[in-house]
Amino acid sequence: MRNPRGLLAISGYLAGRHAPAASQSITSHHSLFFARALQILAQPEPVRLQKLAAPDSGILELRLERPEVKNAINWDVMGRLRSAIQKIQADATAKVVLVASSVPGAFCAGADLKERRLMSSSEVGEYAGSLRSTFSSFEALPIPTIAVIEGAALGGGLELALSCDLRICGENAELGLPETGLAIIPGAGGTQRLPRIVGVSRAKELIFTGRRCDAAEAVRMGLANYCVPAGEAYQKALDIAREITQKGPLGIRMAKKAINQGMEVSDMPSALAVEGECYDQLLHTQDRLEALAAFAEKRKPVYTGK
């Protein structure tokens, strides 16, 4: 974001320098410059990360705010997503992340095709690899992540949602991976995460045809957790996040680790071994002892994450 004082100082310097010989055309040019500067200042950040205040402490909100292109992801947005992920990773108080859009009718339209048209083949490959890595970093966050989908979640936008643990859709949501229609394939994790969520056959159908599905169908196939009336997806996601924050934070982290790592091994004994390792890490925590004491005393536990 540019410094407002810096812009005002620059405009004042230009006005003073040209004042003795100011013509109407110069004055007009200066006015246009200043108006453009104010327009730049008024533009929102395309990615915004904020903490919710008490009583919702521990809930973080990651918002996409690029309305002119329905939150399409370019290099700048990707860099800002990486920065947000690093901040979440470094925040010991974070318990849940909500991924939402401030743009009516759009969660994320996918890659910025206007920018992509100007890239060479090698640059496109680099972009896809970086986006794949970014979404993998987001998926690897140790805390639960919830995608709040109102409107279109297409291509890279759906791939971002697939990297979340849960997906809550408004009934106006439209989900799809249309890349084969552009003679390519989903390149930011879609060919791998979608079959793990909805099954191989269903994923092949959706990717081969590139067709879009609505929120109700998404729930039926297991792609989304809930379909709620349009405009109510955020509130539903927030309600779920509030339930999660009431649970033992270390237990939640280990549950996510056990599920994710267990799903990646090839046999049940290995998966159960993953579960056992995660369980063992919780045996000597203060939170486990607090939970037992609270149960005995018939009160709500106070977890510290230790």
FENQUINOR-V125800 format. One record per run of one state. SS is the DSSP state (helix for helix, strand for strand, loop for the rest). FROM is the first residue (numbers start at 1). TO is the last residue. If there is no record, write none. Layout:
# FENQUINOR-V125800
SS	FROM	TO
SS	FROM	TO
This chain:
# FENQUINOR-V125800
loop	1	3
helix	4	21
loop	22	23
helix	24	42
loop	43	46
strand	47	51
loop	52	58
strand	59	64
loop	65	66
helix	67	69
loop	70	72
strand	73	73
loop	74	74
helix	75	90
loop	91	95
strand	96	101
loop	102	105
strand	106	108
loop	109	110
strand	111	111
loop	112	112
helix	113	116
loop	117	120
helix	121	139
loop	140	143
strand	144	149
loop	150	151
strand	152	154
loop	155	155
helix	156	162
loop	163	165
strand	166	170
loop	171	173
strand	174	176
loop	177	178
helix	179	182
loop	183	189
helix	190	198
loop	199	199
helix	200	209
loop	210	211
strand	212	214
helix	215	220
loop	221	225
strand	226	228
loop	229	232
helix	233	245
loop	246	248
helix	249	264
loop	265	267
helix	268	280
loop	281	285
helix	286	296
loop	297	306
